[in-house]
Amino acid sequence: MGLYQKDVAARIKVTEDCITFWENNRCQPKIKHIPNIIAFLGYNPHTNLKQDSFADKVKACRWLLGFSFRKMAKILNADPGTIADWESGKTLPHERRRGELIALLQLKIDTAKTSDEADSGSAGAQPGKE
């Protein structure tokens, strides 16, 4: 791509130090940066995010949107600890509420993917191309 760390940092909206630390595996990107990373790359590097179970859907939605537990809890009208329990599979919401939440989560996931696809055409690199 021919970009310097400062160029990548500006596109992802982080500092150059963040890019350096990520490259050297000194730390991982914060979840709030994931949507910008996906938009920059033009694809989702987190291919291990399944959506088979309710727990998977909650986690995938939170990651794709770059939401903290607190922000996700606010959107879903739940406690942050409850969100963590749902993601781990420790607990599930009541069946009626679960159906409503699955529909909302799928809508959020689909919206995030559509937004990423629209952004990736102008913002980032394609996998395997430089």
Beta strands, then each sheet from edge to edge (+ up, - down):
end
